[in-house]
Amino acid sequence: MKSVDIFVHSIRQVFGNLPAALRISGALFVVQAAVRLFFGPIDPQAMAESGQVSLGPLLMVTVVTLVTSLWIAVAWHRYVLLQEDTGAAVPAFRGDRIAGYFGYSILVALVLIPVAMVLGLMVGVVAAPFMTAEPTMGAALVVGLLVYVPMVMIGYRLSVVLPAAALGEPLGLPGAWNATKGETGSMLGLAVISVACAIAIQVPAPMILGDGPIGLVWQIVAQWVVVMVGASILTTLYGHYVQQRPLL
């Protein structure tokens, strides 16, 4: 299955180039994790309910997480697709490429938001007769996946534009959609695999390991894996569908 090939290729991309992956993302990810640890867990919903909204910490965590994540993604795309590697502890900051990447990320999100609303409405109508007054966690998870997986599938097709933005190549959302035309099945399979693996690596750990040091380390490592493999999936999709590279 092509979806499996894409996922396996993306994993090899990270762990087959582990020293470079750690060098490109390590320092920036440490900064991101340090800021989150410094300010502690931030729950906007809980803040709103309590009436105590700490905009400073919330803004700081959001900005640092956003900038470092975009920085890592752009640097990783360029490393894999252009072999760009300065060898420095922190990759080059390419403000124009990061800004373009951010802009296209917003456009993809703007497309996915109404899609999520429509999917949520459709799934809610179909699932309503089968839901009890107090839905179980399993039922809620199934309903959530029925909305989330198709969103990820559509997101993958559109997000081929992101590596193009990192490289400065003109592709656009229509170009990204056309490049993956006829690959809906592969994208759906890839979405199922990637969502399932992300849940498997991130969700059970806090329940088993708790909030202690071991659990915290696991969460940080798991998040790094999810971020890097996620960026590599987009890199692989661009390389295969736009640049016509084989899936070795």
Wavefront OBJ file of the C-alpha trace (Angstrom):
o trace
v 0.000 0.000 0.000
v 1.316 3.419 -0.958
v 0.079 4.944 2.311
v 2.254 2.501 4.278
v 5.206 3.194 1.980
v 4.842 6.948 2.529
v 4.642 6.549 6.310
v 7.600 4.162 6.504
v 9.639 6.412 4.200
v 8.890 9.380 6.480
v 9.987 7.475 9.581
v 13.217 6.429 7.844
v 13.713 10.048 6.846
v 13.878 11.035 10.519
v 15.655 8.088 12.112
v 17.921 7.418 9.136
v 19.183 10.998 9.530
v 18.900 11.138 13.311
v 22.043 13.225 14.009
v 20.884 15.872 11.521
v 17.294 15.707 12.811
v 18.465 16.264 16.382
v 20.819 19.074 15.364
v 18.204 20.898 13.292
v 15.373 20.562 15.803
v 17.069 19.899 19.144
v 17.976 23.366 20.412
v 14.729 24.925 19.174
v 12.654 22.128 20.653
v 14.448 22.486 23.994
v 13.583 26.211 24.008
v 9.961 25.370 23.229
v 9.786 22.725 25.965
v 11.574 24.973 28.490
v 9.061 27.795 27.989
v 6.159 25.382 28.428
v 7.699 23.906 31.568
v 8.448 27.358 32.992
v 4.875 28.563 32.678
v 3.340 25.169 33.447
v 0.149 23.753 31.929
v -1.977 26.483 30.339
v -5.648 25.706 29.794
v -7.489 28.623 28.123
v -10.874 27.013 28.812
v -10.128 26.646 32.519
v -8.916 30.253 32.600
v -12.116 31.450 30.979
v -14.283 29.458 33.388
v -12.405 30.768 36.422
v -12.322 34.333 35.113
v -8.547 34.468 35.614
v -6.980 34.851 32.177
v -3.173 35.184 32.164
v -2.596 36.652 28.737
v 1.157 37.117 29.221
v 2.094 33.443 29.748
v -0.478 32.290 27.190
v 0.873 34.686 24.564
v 4.495 33.818 25.329
v 3.953 30.053 25.074
v 1.912 30.462 21.885
v 4.433 32.709 20.132
v 7.494 30.652 21.103
v 5.812 27.371 20.150
v 4.616 28.775 16.822
v 7.909 30.371 15.793
v 10.106 27.435 16.801
v 7.763 24.905 15.164
v 7.737 26.850 11.878
v 11.512 27.314 12.079
v 12.058 23.556 12.560
v 9.638 22.591 9.775
v 11.168 24.953 7.206
v 14.718 23.908 8.099
v 13.824 20.201 7.910
v 12.082 20.506 4.545
v 15.091 22.353 3.152
v 17.528 19.829 4.609
v 15.770 16.846 3.036
v 14.812 18.405 -0.294
v 17.798 20.708 -0.882
v 20.458 19.081 1.353
v 20.783 22.477 3.037
v 22.743 22.025 6.236
v 24.977 24.639 7.831
v 26.100 22.202 10.509
v 25.291 24.799 13.174
v 23.543 23.985 16.444
v 20.619 26.130 15.285
v 19.477 26.106 11.645
v 19.463 29.294 9.619
v 16.471 31.542 10.300
v 14.818 32.164 6.934
v 12.225 34.762 7.817
v 10.721 35.044 4.341
v 10.254 31.288 4.002
v 8.879 31.010 7.549
v 6.416 33.825 6.859
v 5.277 32.126 3.649
v 4.941 28.819 5.474
v 2.838 30.477 8.163
v 0.643 32.194 5.589
v -0.133 28.976 3.760
v -0.735 27.202 7.076
v -3.424 29.789 7.820
v -4.977 29.240 4.383
v -5.059 25.473 4.908
v -6.654 25.992 8.329
v -9.278 28.317 6.838
v -10.232 25.563 4.388
v -10.314 22.873 7.077
v -12.467 24.792 9.576
v -15.676 24.732 7.506
v -14.881 21.155 6.463
v -14.696 20.203 10.143
v -18.013 21.920 10.834
v -19.750 20.069 7.993
v -18.205 16.723 8.953
v -19.109 17.276 12.608
v -22.705 18.017 11.699
v -22.969 14.988 9.413
v -21.370 12.587 11.890
v -23.440 14.037 14.734
v -26.696 13.464 12.845
v -25.761 9.888 11.917
v -24.385 8.993 15.359
v -27.111 10.680 17.450
v -29.524 7.697 17.481
v -26.754 5.432 18.761
v -25.485 7.731 21.512
v -26.649 7.350 25.100
v -27.439 10.214 27.453
v -23.878 9.949 28.760
v -21.624 8.890 25.867
v -18.727 6.601 26.743
v -15.128 7.595 26.091
v -14.941 4.951 23.359
v -18.009 6.299 21.571
v -16.709 9.859 21.801
v -13.344 8.699 20.424
v -14.980 6.953 17.455
v -17.103 10.008 16.645
v -14.037 12.237 16.963
v -12.005 10.040 14.618
v -14.811 10.023 12.045
v -14.369 13.791 11.875
v -10.625 14.050 12.437
v -9.351 11.404 10.004
v -11.078 12.900 6.914
v -9.773 16.316 7.998
v -6.225 14.977 8.184
v -6.669 13.369 4.757
v -7.772 16.671 3.187
v -5.092 18.474 5.166
v -2.393 16.214 3.733
v -3.515 16.925 0.175
v -3.505 20.688 0.739
v -0.399 20.776 2.934
v 1.829 19.683 0.061
v 1.972 23.453 -0.455
v 3.944 23.882 2.799
v 7.236 22.293 1.712
v 6.875 24.301 -1.504
v 6.641 27.454 0.611
v 9.727 26.381 2.559
v 11.623 26.063 -0.721
v 10.174 29.233 -2.221
v 8.496 27.306 -5.042
v 5.201 28.627 -6.490
v 2.600 25.909 -6.014
v -0.440 27.291 -4.200
v -3.406 25.382 -2.812
v -4.863 24.513 -6.251
v -1.465 23.183 -7.321
v -1.164 21.097 -4.155
v -4.658 19.671 -4.660
v -3.986 18.846 -8.318
v -0.621 17.262 -7.511
v -2.355 14.694 -5.287
v -5.340 14.158 -7.599
v -6.495 10.547 -7.698
v -4.650 9.727 -4.453
v -7.571 10.099 -2.035
v -7.358 6.437 -1.031
v -3.654 6.670 -0.268
v -4.174 9.891 1.671
v -7.022 8.358 3.679
v -4.864 5.349 4.552
v -1.997 7.648 5.507
v -4.342 9.695 7.712
v -5.574 6.569 9.512
v -2.028 5.301 10.090
v -0.596 8.614 11.251
v -3.528 9.444 13.565
v -3.468 5.946 15.078
v 0.291 6.106 15.687
v 0.077 9.613 17.166
v -2.627 8.456 19.585
v -0.684 5.304 20.471
v 2.503 7.209 21.292
v 0.956 10.194 23.076
v -2.310 9.284 24.782
v -1.606 6.152 26.900
v 1.672 7.401 28.398
v 0.218 9.998 30.828
v -2.262 7.402 32.098
v 0.466 4.808 32.676
v 3.453 6.956 33.659
v 1.594 9.826 35.322
v 2.866 13.405 35.582
v 6.212 12.507 37.155
v 9.664 12.972 35.600
v 9.467 9.778 33.525
v 6.029 10.670 32.187
v 7.189 14.195 31.379
v 10.259 12.960 29.504
v 8.098 10.532 27.560
v 5.678 13.325 26.590
v 8.524 15.525 25.347
v 10.122 12.708 23.322
v 6.751 11.607 21.947
v 5.941 15.169 20.909
v 9.302 15.473 19.147
v 8.667 12.246 17.235
v 5.173 13.385 16.210
v 6.443 16.796 15.054
v 9.408 15.439 13.077
v 7.558 12.516 11.485
v 4.678 14.877 10.658
v 7.055 17.287 8.910
v 8.678 14.364 7.128
v 5.308 13.121 5.850
v 4.742 16.490 4.185
v 8.300 16.409 2.829
v 7.720 12.941 1.402
v 4.399 13.933 -0.151
v 5.988 16.946 -1.845
v 9.004 14.981 -3.009
v 6.895 12.142 -4.399
v 3.885 13.925 -5.905
v 5.420 17.232 -6.979
v 9.080 16.386 -7.642
v 8.252 12.833 -8.775
v 10.780 11.231 -6.457
v 10.448 7.477 -5.907
v 9.518 6.033 -2.515
v 12.695 4.107 -1.787
l 1 2 3 4 5 6 7 8 9 10 11 12 13 14 15 16 17 18 19 20 21 22 23 24 25 26 27 28 29 30 31 32 33 34 35 36 37 38 39 40 41 42 43 44 45 46 47 48 49 50 51 52 53 54 55 56 57 58 59 60 61 62 63 64 65 66 67 68 69 70 71 72 73 74 75 76 77 78 79 80 81 82 83 84 85 86 87 88 89 90 91 92 93 94 95 96 97 98 99 100 101 102 103 104 105 106 107 108 109 110 111 112 113 114 115 116 117 118 119 120 121 122 123 124 125 126 127 128 129 130 131 132 133 134 135 136 137 138 139 140 141 142 143 144 145 146 147 148 149 150 151 152 153 154 155 156 157 158 159 160 161 162 163 164 165 166 167 168 169 170 171 172 173 174 175 176 177 178 179 180 181 182 183 184 185 186 187 188 189 190 191 192 193 194 195 196 197 198 199 200 201 202 203 204 205 206 207 208 209 210 211 212 213 214 215 216 217 218 219 220 221 222 223 224 225 226 227 228 229 230 231 232 233 234 235 236 237 238 239 240 241 242 243 244 245 246 247 248
